[in-house]
């Protein structure tokens, strides 16, 4: 199988999300972030990668293997073109579409599970064991459960901080666009004006919802001490609210999931 072949040389990996494309290079001493570019417009994502990718890293990466996790199929063609034009030694291999993700699921339609959620679950299980709660805060916030048998049991998906702020602004006549932020320690939950009310509302609806789900998962599965693993670009917004859960911050969790999927050492 493609995911089981021996890995030699550097491994270049892409995390193609709804908002951004992140590139990382795995060498003998671990993962190194290379660059991050906007996903939209998808047809020109390859050009943005070419402009952001350091030449010296591209020289070292092009003879190795290139893998990707993508939740934006419209960007996949541009990613393949970027790698071909860069002189990549092989084709880009996509998790969930040729590259297997070796984690059993409890889903009704396992073939429809997002490869990002499965890789995050796989990475969390490899790093923190099972059962565990996997929280990813980005365009969307996902709160997933890996059960005691190590299976991806599913979870919950909700709008993320910035998506909620954008929706409030775009779908109403008078509400301003607010940049989500962690409330100051001395700030109470009650906003004294419209902007503060939006700030408090977005923050505590998102953070409070995550906390409620973590509590329900742990209680429902009778695993009160199940580890909580948090990742994603907006994880720094969530982590202060999750302190009571003992949440571990794993910024490279998806890439660690790739390690596990490819049988590479942690």
C-alpha positions, -999 to +999 in steps of 0.1 A: +000+000+000+011+035-007+011+046+029+034+017+039+063+022+016+097+030+031+103+067+037+137+079+026+149+115+024+128+145+032+090+144+033+071+175+021+035+178+034+006+202+027-024+209+049-049+223+025-076+240+046-106+262+039-087+294+047-050+286+043-025+261+029+003+252+052+035+235+041+059+216+063+090+196+057+100+166+077+136+158+081+156+136+104+151+160+133+113+164+129+088+187+112+096+223+102+070+248+090+079+261+056+052+286+046+015+294+048-006+310+020-043+318+015-063+290-001-085+314-021-086+319-050-079+282-054-068+283-090-037+305-081-027+288-049+003+272-067+016+307-076+014+318-040+032+287-029+059+293-055+064+329-042+065+319-005+085+287-007+122+293+002+144+282-026+169+263-004+141+242+012+125+235-022+159+223-035+161+198-006+124+188-008+120+181-045+138+147-044+116+134-016+080+124-012+051+149-013+019+142+006-012+163+013-044+164+033-070+185+015-105+196+024-105+219-007-106+197-038-107+227-060-071+235-049-057+201-056-050+206-092-030+238-085-011+220-058-002+192-082+009+217-108+031+235-083+049+203-074+054+193-110+067+227-120+090+227-090+106+195-103+092+171-077+104+136-080+069+121-079+032+130-078+015+145-048-002+118-028-035+126-010-046+112+022-081+096+019-077+094-019-050+069-025-031+072+009-050+053+036-056+067+071-054+037+094-079+045+120-112+026+125-143+047+127-178+043+142-194+065+116-225+057+095-207+067+063-170+063+071-161+071+035-174+107+040-152+115+070-129+144+065-093+133+061-082+162+084-104+150+112-091+115+109-055+125+108-060+147+138-075+118+157-047+096+146-021+121+158-039+127+191-041+090+198-004+085+190+006+113+213-018+111+241-035+076+239-071+067+239-097+077+248-092+114+241-110+145+229-096+163+198-104+200+194-095+218+162-101+255+160-099+270+125-125+282+100-147+256+118-144+243+153-145+205+155-147+186+188-141+149+182-140+118+203-115+089+200-130+061+220-113+037+244-107+012+216-088+039+196-116+044+171-127+077+156-162+079+170-173+112+154-180+145+171-194+180+165-187+207+140-196+244+145-185+278+131-152+290+142-145+324+159-137+343+127-165+327+106-190+336+134-178+372+134-180+374+096-215+359+095-228+384+121-214+413+101-225+402+067-260+389+076-271+420+096-275+456+088-257+473+117-234+449+135-197+457+129-170+432+120-152+424+152-118+407+155-122+378+179-099+380+209-096+365+244-114+388+268-091+407+293-089+390+327-107+418+343-135+420+317-168+406+328-191+386+305-215+415+299-206+438+270-212+475+277-217+484+240-224+466+207-188+458+199-181+444+233-214+424+232-202+408+199-168+401+213-182+385+244-209+366+225-185+351+199-159+342+224-181+326+251-205+309+226-175+292+209-154+285+241-185+276+262-197+252+235-164+234+234-163+231+271-198+217+272-190+191+246-158+181+264-178+176+296-205+157+278-181+134+260-162+126+292-193+120+312-212+101+285-182+077+280-174+075+317-139+088+311-136+119+333-098+121+328-097+116+291-070+139+276-080+170+256-058+178+226-062+212+210-048+224+176-056+248+148-048+284+139-073+297+165-062+273+193-046+303+212-080+318+215-095+287+230-067+275+253-073+300+281-109+288+284-098+252+283-072+255+311-096+237+335-096+206+312-059+203+311-059+206+274-026+200+256-016+223+227-003+204+197+002+229+168+016+203+144-011+177+153-022+170+117+014+165+106+019+141+135-011+123+123+006+119+089+036+104+108+013+078+123-005+071+090+028+066+072+043+045+100+071+070+107+086+074+142+071+100+165 
